[in-house]
Amino acid sequence: MIKAVLFDMDGLMFDTESVYGKAWQNAARLQGCEISDEAILKIKGANRTLVYEILREDAGKDFDIDEGRVVREEYIANHIKKNGLTKKKGLDNLLKFLKSNNIKACLATSTKSETALRYLKMAEVYEYFDDFTCGDEIENGKPAPDIFLKAASKLGVDIGESLVLEDSINGINGGLAAGARVIMVPDTIEPTDEIRKRVDAVKKDLDEVANWIKEVNKKI
């Protein structure tokens, strides 16, 4: 039975991943460097240590990543200020379904708390969440299982009765390592045959996730 849903944020709830990638590439170009599309896919959902490792290897030693991060955050802030946040299909419906069925919801994002909570409030979905676990609370980020284990613990729900929703390979690996049920909702990365075998399901949008939970809990 699913008693809690643990939500990734970027690329899962909001259409922000493509902006994040462009922001890194813009920051690199301003320093005369290049970051490949392949590297952008690899860092998706990853912890900061892994992100830095991949970017250093891809962009080269001349790329000052700390300076680039500042430029990247300015790029993202300006984009969202100008264009707002685009919610992924089915987000509102899923959150309302969980609330009406007494299924708990917790954010489990690599994004730092200040930014993540601001986004939830901007999108008017903050009140649907029972708790929040963000990247600056976790020593070992995705693909480590820590963020999901902590999120389930905050809710007082066994991780085996928790459903992780992810769009990234790093996030999926973290959810599986934690022992949670896992659904992939693809964004910029399509699932491989291997991923399809490892996760509980692959769903095209969050409306389909709500239907999946209904069916699973109906069988109990």
PEVEN-V383432 format. One record per pair of residues at least 24 apart in sequence whose ideal C-beta (glycine too) atoms are under 8 Angstrom apart, sorted by the first residue. I is the first residue (numbers start at 1). J is the second residue. D is the distance in Angstrom with one decimal. If there is no record, write none. Layout:
i=I j=J d=D
i=I j=J d=D
This chain:
i=1 j=161 d=5.9
i=1 j=216 d=7.2
i=1 j=217 d=5.5
i=1 j=220 d=4.4
i=2 j=103 d=6.3
i=2 j=161 d=6.5
i=2 j=162 d=7.4
i=2 j=163 d=4.9
i=2 j=181 d=6.7
i=2 j=213 d=5.2
i=2 j=216 d=5.8
i=2 j=217 d=5.9
i=3 j=103 d=6.3
i=3 j=104 d=6.6
i=3 j=157 d=4.9
i=3 j=158 d=7.6
i=3 j=161 d=4.4
i=3 j=162 d=7.0
i=4 j=103 d=6.5
i=4 j=104 d=4.2
i=4 j=105 d=7.1
i=4 j=106 d=6.5
i=4 j=152 d=6.4
i=4 j=155 d=4.9
i=4 j=157 d=4.1
i=4 j=161 d=6.8
i=4 j=162 d=4.5
i=4 j=163 d=7.2
i=5 j=94 d=7.9
i=5 j=98 d=5.9
i=5 j=103 d=6.3
i=5 j=104 d=7.4
i=5 j=105 d=5.3
i=5 j=106 d=7.6
i=5 j=162 d=7.3
i=5 j=163 d=4.9
i=5 j=165 d=6.3
i=5 j=213 d=7.6
i=6 j=106 d=5.3
i=6 j=107 d=7.9
i=6 j=108 d=4.4
i=6 j=148 d=5.5
i=6 j=151 d=4.8
i=6 j=152 d=6.8
i=6 j=162 d=5.6
i=6 j=163 d=6.9
i=6 j=164 d=4.9
i=6 j=165 d=7.0
i=6 j=175 d=7.5
i=6 j=180 d=6.8
i=7 j=105 d=6.5
i=7 j=106 d=7.1
i=7 j=107 d=5.4
i=7 j=108 d=6.3
i=7 j=109 d=7.6
i=7 j=129 d=7.8
i=7 j=165 d=5.4
i=8 j=45 d=6.9
i=8 j=108 d=6.3
i=8 j=109 d=6.0
i=8 j=164 d=7.7
i=8 j=165 d=6.1
i=8 j=166 d=4.8
i=8 j=167 d=6.4
i=8 j=168 d=7.1
i=8 j=171 d=5.1
i=9 j=107 d=6.2
i=9 j=109 d=3.9
i=9 j=111 d=5.9
i=9 j=116 d=6.0
i=9 j=119 d=6.9
i=10 j=45 d=7.9
i=10 j=109 d=6.9
i=10 j=110 d=7.9
i=10 j=111 d=6.4
i=11 j=44 d=7.0
i=11 j=45 d=7.7
i=11 j=167 d=4.2
i=11 j=168 d=6.7
i=11 j=187 d=3.8
i=11 j=188 d=6.6
i=12 j=88 d=6.7
i=12 j=165 d=5.7
i=12 j=166 d=6.4
i=12 j=167 d=4.8
i=12 j=185 d=6.0
i=12 j=187 d=7.0
i=13 j=87 d=6.8
i=13 j=88 d=5.9
i=13 j=91 d=5.5
i=13 j=123 d=7.6
i=13 j=125 d=7.5
i=14 j=85 d=5.0
i=14 j=86 d=6.5
i=14 j=87 d=6.2
i=14 j=88 d=6.5
i=14 j=119 d=6.5
i=14 j=123 d=6.8
i=15 j=85 d=7.9
i=15 j=86 d=4.1
i=15 j=87 d=7.7
i=15 j=88 d=6.1
i=15 j=187 d=7.7
i=16 j=76 d=7.7
i=16 j=80 d=7.8
i=16 j=85 d=7.1
i=17 j=44 d=6.3
i=17 j=167 d=7.3
i=17 j=187 d=5.5
i=17 j=188 d=5.4
i=18 j=188 d=6.4
i=19 j=75 d=7.9
i=19 j=76 d=6.0
i=19 j=79 d=5.3
i=19 j=80 d=7.7
i=20 j=72 d=7.7
i=20 j=76 d=6.5
i=21 j=188 d=7.6
i=22 j=75 d=7.5
i=23 j=71 d=7.9
i=23 j=72 d=4.2
i=23 j=73 d=7.7
i=23 j=75 d=4.0
i=23 j=76 d=5.0
i=23 j=79 d=7.6
i=24 j=55 d=7.1
i=24 j=68 d=7.0
i=24 j=72 d=5.5
i=26 j=71 d=7.2
i=26 j=72 d=7.4
i=26 j=75 d=5.5
i=27 j=67 d=7.9
i=27 j=68 d=3.8
i=27 j=69 d=7.4
i=27 j=71 d=4.1
i=27 j=72 d=4.6
i=27 j=75 d=7.0
i=28 j=59 d=5.2
i=28 j=63 d=5.7
i=28 j=68 d=6.2
i=30 j=68 d=8.0
i=30 j=71 d=6.1
i=31 j=62 d=6.9
i=31 j=63 d=5.7
i=31 j=64 d=6.4
i=31 j=67 d=7.3
i=31 j=68 d=6.7
i=32 j=62 d=7.1
i=33 j=59 d=4.5
i=33 j=60 d=5.9
i=33 j=62 d=6.0
i=33 j=63 d=4.3
i=34 j=59 d=6.5
i=35 j=59 d=5.1
i=35 j=63 d=7.9
i=41 j=188 d=6.7
i=41 j=189 d=5.9
i=44 j=167 d=7.8
i=44 j=168 d=4.3
i=44 j=169 d=7.3
i=44 j=170 d=6.7
i=44 j=188 d=6.9
i=44 j=189 d=6.5
i=45 j=110 d=6.3
i=45 j=142 d=5.2
i=45 j=143 d=7.8
i=45 j=166 d=7.0
i=45 j=167 d=7.5
i=45 j=168 d=3.0
i=45 j=169 d=7.2
i=45 j=170 d=3.9
i=45 j=171 d=4.2
i=46 j=110 d=7.3
i=46 j=141 d=7.2
i=46 j=142 d=6.3
i=46 j=143 d=7.1
i=46 j=168 d=7.8
i=46 j=170 d=4.6
i=47 j=110 d=6.5
i=47 j=135 d=7.5
i=47 j=138 d=8.0
i=47 j=140 d=6.9
i=47 j=141 d=2.8
i=47 j=142 d=5.9
i=47 j=143 d=7.8
i=47 j=144 d=7.0
i=47 j=170 d=7.8
i=48 j=135 d=7.6
i=48 j=141 d=6.8
i=49 j=141 d=7.8
i=50 j=141 d=7.9
i=50 j=143 d=7.8
i=50 j=170 d=7.4
i=80 j=122 d=7.9
i=84 j=122 d=7.4
i=85 j=119 d=6.0
i=85 j=122 d=5.5
i=85 j=123 d=5.1
i=87 j=123 d=5.7
i=87 j=125 d=7.7
i=88 j=185 d=7.6
i=88 j=187 d=7.8
i=88 j=205 d=6.9
i=88 j=206 d=6.1
i=89 j=205 d=4.2
i=89 j=206 d=6.5
i=89 j=207 d=6.5
i=90 j=205 d=4.6
i=90 j=206 d=3.2
i=90 j=207 d=3.5
i=90 j=208 d=7.2
i=90 j=209 d=7.1
i=90 j=210 d=6.9
i=91 j=123 d=8.0
i=91 j=125 d=6.8
i=91 j=206 d=5.3
i=92 j=125 d=7.1
i=93 j=206 d=7.0
i=93 j=207 d=5.7
i=93 j=210 d=6.2
i=94 j=206 d=4.4
i=94 j=207 d=7.0
i=94 j=209 d=5.8
i=94 j=210 d=4.8
i=95 j=125 d=5.8
i=95 j=128 d=4.0
i=96 j=128 d=7.4
i=97 j=210 d=4.5
i=97 j=213 d=7.5
i=97 j=214 d=7.9
i=98 j=128 d=7.2
i=98 j=210 d=8.0
i=98 j=213 d=7.9
i=99 j=128 d=5.8
i=101 j=217 d=7.8
i=103 j=213 d=7.1
i=104 j=130 d=4.6
i=104 j=131 d=7.9
i=104 j=155 d=4.7
i=104 j=157 d=6.1
i=105 j=129 d=5.0
i=105 j=130 d=5.7
i=106 j=130 d=6.1
i=106 j=131 d=4.7
i=106 j=132 d=6.7
i=106 j=133 d=6.2
i=106 j=151 d=4.3
i=106 j=152 d=7.5
i=106 j=154 d=6.2
i=106 j=155 d=5.4
i=107 j=131 d=7.6
i=107 j=132 d=4.4
i=107 j=133 d=6.4
i=107 j=134 d=7.0
i=107 j=151 d=7.5
i=108 j=133 d=5.1
i=108 j=147 d=5.0
i=108 j=148 d=5.6
i=108 j=151 d=4.4
i=108 j=164 d=7.2
i=109 j=133 d=7.7
i=109 j=134 d=5.7
i=109 j=135 d=6.5
i=109 j=147 d=7.9
i=110 j=134 d=7.8
i=110 j=135 d=4.2
i=110 j=141 d=5.3
i=110 j=142 d=5.8
i=110 j=147 d=7.5
i=111 j=135 d=5.7
i=112 j=136 d=4.4
i=113 j=137 d=7.0
i=130 j=155 d=6.0
i=131 j=155 d=5.9
i=142 j=168 d=7.4
i=142 j=170 d=4.5
i=142 j=171 d=5.1
i=142 j=173 d=7.4
i=142 j=174 d=4.1
i=143 j=169 d=7.7
i=143 j=170 d=4.3
i=143 j=171 d=7.4
i=143 j=173 d=3.9
i=143 j=174 d=4.7
i=143 j=177 d=7.0
i=144 j=174 d=6.0
i=144 j=177 d=7.1
i=145 j=174 d=5.2
i=145 j=175 d=7.4
i=145 j=177 d=4.0
i=145 j=178 d=3.5
i=145 j=179 d=7.6
i=146 j=174 d=7.9
i=147 j=174 d=6.6
i=148 j=174 d=6.0
i=148 j=175 d=5.5
i=148 j=178 d=4.0
i=148 j=180 d=5.7
i=149 j=178 d=5.2
i=152 j=178 d=7.6
i=152 j=180 d=7.3
i=163 j=200 d=7.8
i=163 j=213 d=6.9
i=165 j=206 d=7.6
i=165 j=209 d=6.4
i=169 j=195 d=7.1
i=172 j=198 d=7.4
i=172 j=199 d=6.2
i=183 j=209 d=5.8
i=183 j=212 d=6.7
i=185 j=209 d=6.7
